[in-house]
Amino acid sequence: MKLAMGMLGILVSAAIGMGIYIMMLKQASPGPGMVATQAISVTGVQTDLMAIAQAERVYFAQNGSYADLETLSTTGAMNISRTSRDGYTYSVEPAATTFTATARYTAPPPEMPPGVAPPHFPTISIDQTMQVHQGD
């Protein structure tokens, strides 16, 4: 009897654990219109944009103005050397007291099987508020 109760306890614990595992997997899925590898690329692009925005802040503190991407690279204010990642190309539009760093998908869309829609590649941007925005 004790053995049966022990086995029942193990089965109930396993069922609860599986339920939690399935819920966690559903929350970890990529956004609408995206595949898992694309979600990873978008996260890398967002990280790069954060680094560019931080470089803009450093440059502004030292020079009193914002700079374009080439200037950030050549002055050493930016700690990343890339200007693109996984089909996304970066650009910076500086103004007197603002800037916008943008990542646009510029590579050709991947080949998809017939009847399968290509994944969505959002345009991602960040400005002096350090807020990341995604759009179409």
PyMOL commands that set and color helices and strands:
alter all, ss='L'
color gray80, all
select helices_A, chain A and resi 2-27+36-63+69-75
alter helices_A, ss='H'
color red, helices_A
select strands_A, chain A and resi 84-85+88-94+99-105+123-127+132-135
alter strands_A, ss='S'
color yellow, strands_A
deselect
rebuild
show_as cartoon
